[in-house]
């Protein structure tokens, strides 16, 4: 099998995977929120992930000298 055909097959597989990801992402965004999960609040204080949407900003202020 010529090298250029292998490259085209590889690019086709990558393009298919990217397209599948985009389509599934869009479908997931259209999925309605289940009943009872509209307002999820948690009392997580031990979590260090600040990008979490449930993470409350810390009210402790530290002054750097």
N, CA, C and O atoms as CSV, one atom per row, in Angstrom:
chain,resi,resn,atom,element,x,y,z
A,1,UNK,N,N,0.853,-1.171,0.000
A,1,UNK,CA,C,0.000,0.000,0.000
A,1,UNK,C,C,0.899,1.235,0.000
A,1,UNK,O,O,1.818,1.328,0.814
A,2,UNK,N,N,0.648,2.167,-0.889
A,2,UNK,CA,C,1.474,3.377,-0.954
A,2,UNK,C,C,1.362,4.212,0.329
A,2,UNK,O,O,0.357,4.173,1.038
A,3,UNK,N,N,2.421,4.957,0.592
A,3,UNK,CA,C,2.493,5.755,1.820
A,3,UNK,C,C,1.403,6.827,1.865
A,3,UNK,O,O,0.859,7.096,2.937
A,4,UNK,N,N,1.075,7.438,0.740
A,4,UNK,CA,C,0.083,8.515,0.730
A,4,UNK,C,C,-1.310,8.009,1.075
A,4,UNK,O,O,-2.117,8.760,1.622
A,5,UNK,N,N,-1.608,6.749,0.766
A,5,UNK,CA,C,-2.907,6.178,1.124
A,5,UNK,C,C,-2.979,5.973,2.633
A,5,UNK,O,O,-4.023,6.215,3.238
A,6,UNK,N,N,-1.890,5.532,3.243
A,6,UNK,CA,C,-1.856,5.381,4.696
A,6,UNK,C,C,-2.074,6.730,5.386
A,6,UNK,O,O,-2.768,6.818,6.398
A,7,UNK,N,N,-1.475,7.767,4.825
A,7,UNK,CA,C,-1.634,9.106,5.393
A,7,UNK,C,C,-3.081,9.566,5.266
A,7,UNK,O,O,-3.630,10.131,6.212
A,8,UNK,N,N,-3.708,9.332,4.115
A,8,UNK,CA,C,-5.109,9.715,3.922
A,8,UNK,C,C,-6.030,8.946,4.859
A,8,UNK,O,O,-6.982,9.514,5.395
A,9,UNK,N,N,-5.758,7.668,5.061
A,9,UNK,CA,C,-6.564,6.866,5.978
A,9,UNK,C,C,-6.419,7.412,7.402
A,9,UNK,O,O,-7.409,7.538,8.122
A,10,UNK,N,N,-5.203,7.731,7.801
A,10,UNK,CA,C,-4.970,8.294,9.131
A,10,UNK,C,C,-5.675,9.630,9.316
A,10,UNK,O,O,-6.294,9.874,10.351
A,11,UNK,N,N,-5.579,10.497,8.307
A,11,UNK,CA,C,-6.268,11.783,8.382
A,11,UNK,C,C,-7.784,11.607,8.414
A,11,UNK,O,O,-8.485,12.358,9.092
A,12,UNK,N,N,-8.283,10.625,7.690
A,12,UNK,CA,C,-9.724,10.344,7.699
A,12,UNK,C,C,-10.197,9.882,9.061
A,12,UNK,O,O,-11.268,10.280,9.521
A,13,UNK,N,N,-9.396,9.035,9.713
A,13,UNK,CA,C,-9.761,8.563,11.043
A,13,UNK,C,C,-9.750,9.718,12.044
A,13,UNK,O,O,-10.658,9.837,12.868
A,14,UNK,N,N,-8.732,10.557,11.973
A,14,UNK,CA,C,-8.649,11.716,12.877
A,14,UNK,C,C,-9.821,12.664,12.626
A,14,UNK,O,O,-10.425,13.158,13.578
A,15,UNK,N,N,-10.146,12.921,11.371
A,15,UNK,CA,C,-11.272,13.805,11.034
A,15,UNK,C,C,-12.587,13.218,11.554
A,15,UNK,O,O,-13.432,13.951,12.066
A,16,UNK,N,N,-12.760,11.913,11.425
A,16,UNK,CA,C,-13.965,11.257,11.931
A,16,UNK,C,C,-14.061,11.399,13.448
A,16,UNK,O,O,-15.134,11.699,13.970
A,17,UNK,N,N,-12.958,11.189,14.160
A,17,UNK,CA,C,-12.980,11.301,15.613
A,17,UNK,C,C,-13.271,12.728,16.067
A,17,UNK,O,O,-14.017,12.934,17.024
A,18,UNK,N,N,-12.696,13.699,15.396
A,18,UNK,CA,C,-12.960,15.100,15.743
A,18,UNK,C,C,-14.427,15.439,15.479
A,18,UNK,O,O,-15.071,16.088,16.304
A,19,UNK,N,N,-14.950,15.008,14.347
A,19,UNK,CA,C,-16.356,15.264,14.022
A,19,UNK,C,C,-17.281,14.582,15.027
A,19,UNK,O,O,-18.282,15.166,15.440
A,20,UNK,N,N,-16.956,13.353,15.424
A,20,UNK,CA,C,-17.775,12.642,16.408
A,20,UNK,C,C,-17.756,13.371,17.744
A,20,UNK,O,O,-18.784,13.446,18.417
A,21,UNK,N,N,-16.609,13.907,18.138
A,21,UNK,CA,C,-16.518,14.653,19.386
A,21,UNK,C,C,-17.374,15.908,19.322
A,21,UNK,O,O,-18.110,16.202,20.265
A,22,UNK,N,N,-17.289,16.650,18.226
A,22,UNK,CA,C,-18.052,17.897,18.097
A,22,UNK,C,C,-19.553,17.616,18.114
A,22,UNK,O,O,-20.309,18.314,18.790
A,23,UNK,N,N,-19.979,16.609,17.384
A,23,UNK,CA,C,-21.408,16.275,17.337
A,23,UNK,C,C,-21.894,15.834,18.711
A,23,UNK,O,O,-22.951,16.279,19.157
A,24,UNK,N,N,-21.151,14.975,19.387
A,24,UNK,CA,C,-21.596,14.508,20.709
A,24,UNK,C,C,-21.586,15.646,21.723
A,24,UNK,O,O,-22.430,15.673,22.619
A,25,UNK,N,N,-20.656,16.580,21.603
A,25,UNK,CA,C,-20.619,17.741,22.492
A,25,UNK,C,C,-21.860,18.604,22.291
A,25,UNK,O,O,-22.477,19.043,23.262
A,26,UNK,N,N,-22.227,18.848,21.040
A,26,UNK,CA,C,-23.409,19.663,20.742
A,26,UNK,C,C,-24.676,18.971,21.227
A,26,UNK,O,O,-25.551,19.624,21.795
A,27,UNK,N,N,-24.792,17.659,21.013
A,27,UNK,CA,C,-25.961,16.920,21.485
A,27,UNK,C,C,-26.044,16.950,23.010
A,27,UNK,O,O,-27.138,17.050,23.567
A,28,UNK,N,N,-24.911,16.867,23.683
A,28,UNK,CA,C,-24.907,16.889,25.142
A,28,UNK,C,C,-25.358,18.250,25.655
A,28,UNK,O,O,-26.047,18.320,26.673
A,29,UNK,N,N,-24.983,19.341,24.971
A,29,UNK,CA,C,-25.408,20.669,25.401
A,29,UNK,C,C,-26.922,20.844,25.254
A,29,UNK,O,O,-27.524,21.623,25.994
A,30,UNK,N,N,-27.546,20.129,24.309
A,30,UNK,CA,C,-28.991,20.230,24.100
A,30,UNK,C,C,-29.779,19.376,25.090
A,30,UNK,O,O,-30.995,19.533,25.197
A,31,UNK,N,N,-29.121,18.487,25.807
A,31,UNK,CA,C,-29.797,17.602,26.744
A,31,UNK,C,C,-30.326,18.410,27.922
A,31,UNK,O,O,-29.565,19.156,28.539
A,32,UNK,N,N,-31.610,18.283,28.251
A,32,UNK,CA,C,-32.143,19.044,29.372
A,32,UNK,C,C,-31.593,18.528,30.708
A,32,UNK,O,O,-31.226,17.361,30.844
A,33,UNK,N,N,-31.551,19.432,31.679
A,33,UNK,CA,C,-31.074,19.075,33.011
A,33,UNK,C,C,-32.133,18.200,33.668
A,33,UNK,O,O,-33.313,18.543,33.616
A,34,UNK,N,N,-31.752,17.071,34.290
A,34,UNK,CA,C,-32.728,16.199,34.939
A,34,UNK,C,C,-33.454,16.911,36.078
A,34,UNK,O,O,-32.913,17.826,36.697
A,35,UNK,N,N,-34.676,16.482,36.343
A,35,UNK,CA,C,-35.472,17.063,37.421
A,35,UNK,C,C,-34.762,16.851,38.757
A,35,UNK,O,O,-34.282,15.756,39.054
A,36,UNK,N,N,-34.704,17.905,39.547
A,36,UNK,CA,C,-34.052,17.832,40.846
A,36,UNK,C,C,-32.587,18.222,40.812
A,36,UNK,O,O,-31.950,18.309,41.862
A,37,UNK,N,N,-32.042,18.457,39.638
A,37,UNK,CA,C,-30.623,18.799,39.519
A,37,UNK,C,C,-30.431,20.228,39.009
A,37,UNK,O,O,-29.340,20.585,38.564
A,38,UNK,N,N,-31.473,21.038,39.071
A,38,UNK,CA,C,-31.379,22.393,38.532
A,38,UNK,C,C,-30.428,23.261,39.348
A,38,UNK,O,O,-29.626,24.004,38.782
A,39,UNK,N,N,-30.511,23.174,40.649
A,39,UNK,CA,C,-29.672,24.014,41.509
A,39,UNK,C,C,-28.839,23.122,42.415
A,39,UNK,O,O,-29.233,22.832,43.544
A,40,UNK,N,N,-27.723,22.700,41.934
A,40,UNK,CA,C,-26.829,21.874,42.727
A,40,UNK,C,C,-25.900,22.771,43.528
A,40,UNK,O,O,-25.119,23.536,42.962
A,41,UNK,N,N,-25.986,22.676,44.808
A,41,UNK,CA,C,-25.088,23.409,45.685
A,41,UNK,C,C,-24.396,22.395,46.578
A,41,UNK,O,O,-25.005,21.422,47.024
A,42,UNK,N,N,-23.165,22.624,46.824
A,42,UNK,CA,C,-22.419,21.698,47.652
A,42,UNK,C,C,-21.606,22.476,48.670
A,42,UNK,O,O,-21.257,23.635,48.450
A,43,UNK,N,N,-21.316,21.842,49.760
A,43,UNK,CA,C,-20.519,22.461,50.809
A,43,UNK,C,C,-19.087,21.955,50.739
A,43,UNK,O,O,-18.494,21.595,51.757
A,44,UNK,N,N,-18.546,21.930,49.549
A,44,UNK,CA,C,-17.195,21.410,49.393
A,44,UNK,C,C,-16.179,22.479,49.783
A,44,UNK,O,O,-16.132,23.552,49.182
A,45,UNK,N,N,-15.392,22.186,50.764
A,45,UNK,CA,C,-14.347,23.108,51.170
A,45,UNK,C,C,-12.976,22.492,50.983
A,45,UNK,O,O,-11.968,23.199,51.022
A,46,UNK,N,N,-12.925,21.202,50.783
A,46,UNK,CA,C,-11.646,20.536,50.632
A,46,UNK,C,C,-11.174,20.425,49.195
A,46,UNK,O,O,-10.053,19.985,48.938
A,47,UNK,N,N,-12.014,20.817,48.268
A,47,UNK,CA,C,-11.679,20.690,46.855
A,47,UNK,C,C,-10.729,21.802,46.455
A,47,UNK,O,O,-10.955,22.966,46.784
A,48,UNK,N,N,-9.683,21.452,45.756
A,48,UNK,CA,C,-8.719,22.447,45.308
A,48,UNK,C,C,-8.918,22.871,43.875
A,48,UNK,O,O,-8.118,23.641,43.345
A,49,UNK,N,N,-9.968,22.387,43.233
A,49,UNK,CA,C,-10.220,22.717,41.837
A,49,UNK,C,C,-10.992,24.030,41.786
A,49,UNK,O,O,-12.187,24.057,42.081
A,50,UNK,N,N,-10.332,25.101,41.421
A,50,UNK,CA,C,-10.976,26.415,41.421
A,50,UNK,C,C,-11.794,26.664,40.165
A,50,UNK,O,O,-12.583,27.608,40.138
A,51,UNK,N,N,-11.639,25.861,39.134
A,51,UNK,CA,C,-12.402,26.059,37.915
A,51,UNK,C,C,-13.756,25.351,37.960
A,51,UNK,O,O,-14.539,25.458,37.017
A,52,UNK,N,N,-14.036,24.638,39.033
A,52,UNK,CA,C,-15.304,23.932,39.180
A,52,UNK,C,C,-16.429,24.952,39.321
A,52,UNK,O,O,-16.275,25.954,40.019
A,53,UNK,N,N,-17.556,24.703,38.663
A,53,UNK,CA,C,-18.665,25.650,38.722
A,53,UNK,C,C,-19.355,25.642,40.082
A,53,UNK,O,O,-20.068,26.589,40.415
A,54,UNK,N,N,-19.157,24.599,40.865
A,54,UNK,CA,C,-19.764,24.541,42.189
A,54,UNK,C,C,-18.854,25.106,43.265
A,54,UNK,O,O,-19.268,25.257,44.415
A,55,UNK,N,N,-17.625,25.416,42.906
A,55,UNK,CA,C,-16.636,25.905,43.869
A,55,UNK,C,C,-16.949,27.341,44.257
A,55,UNK,O,O,-17.045,28.227,43.407
A,56,UNK,N,N,-17.107,27.551,45.559
A,56,UNK,CA,C,-17.345,28.898,46.049
A,56,UNK,C,C,-16.003,29.571,46.279
A,56,UNK,O,O,-15.091,28.945,46.819
A,57,UNK,N,N,-15.858,30.819,45.887
A,57,UNK,CA,C,-14.596,31.500,46.124
A,57,UNK,C,C,-14.351,31.662,47.625
A,57,UNK,O,O,-15.266,31.941,48.400
A,58,UNK,N,N,-13.133,31.486,47.991
A,58,UNK,CA,C,-12.772,31.599,49.394
A,58,UNK,C,C,-12.851,33.049,49.856
A,58,UNK,O,O,-12.459,33.973,49.142
A,59,UNK,N,N,-13.368,33.221,51.066
A,59,UNK,CA,C,-13.472,34.561,51.619
A,59,UNK,C,C,-12.233,34.927,52.418
A,59,UNK,O,O,-12.092,36.065,52.867
A,60,UNK,N,N,-11.345,33.976,52.594
A,60,UNK,CA,C,-10.098,34.246,53.322
A,60,UNK,C,C,-9.166,35.022,52.404
A,60,UNK,O,O,-8.864,34.587,51.293
A,61,UNK,N,N,-8.725,36.152,52.872
A,61,UNK,CA,C,-7.801,36.972,52.115
A,61,UNK,C,C,-6.431,36.914,52.801
A,61,UNK,O,O,-6.326,37.067,54.018
A,62,UNK,N,N,-5.429,36.700,52.030
A,62,UNK,CA,C,-4.088,36.647,52.544
A,62,UNK,C,C,-3.324,37.822,51.982
A,62,UNK,O,O,-3.280,38.022,50.768
A,63,UNK,N,N,-2.722,38.597,52.862
A,63,UNK,CA,C,-1.968,39.767,52.419
A,63,UNK,C,C,-0.514,39.351,52.211
A,63,UNK,O,O,0.120,38.782,53.099
A,64,UNK,N,N,-0.007,39.646,51.032
A,64,UNK,CA,C,1.378,39.315,50.712
A,64,UNK,C,C,2.222,40.538,50.989
A,64,UNK,O,O,1.946,41.629,50.491
A,65,UNK,N,N,3.252,40.343,51.789
A,65,UNK,CA,C,4.111,41.468,52.166
A,65,UNK,C,C,5.317,41.505,51.256
A,65,UNK,O,O,6.172,42.379,51.401
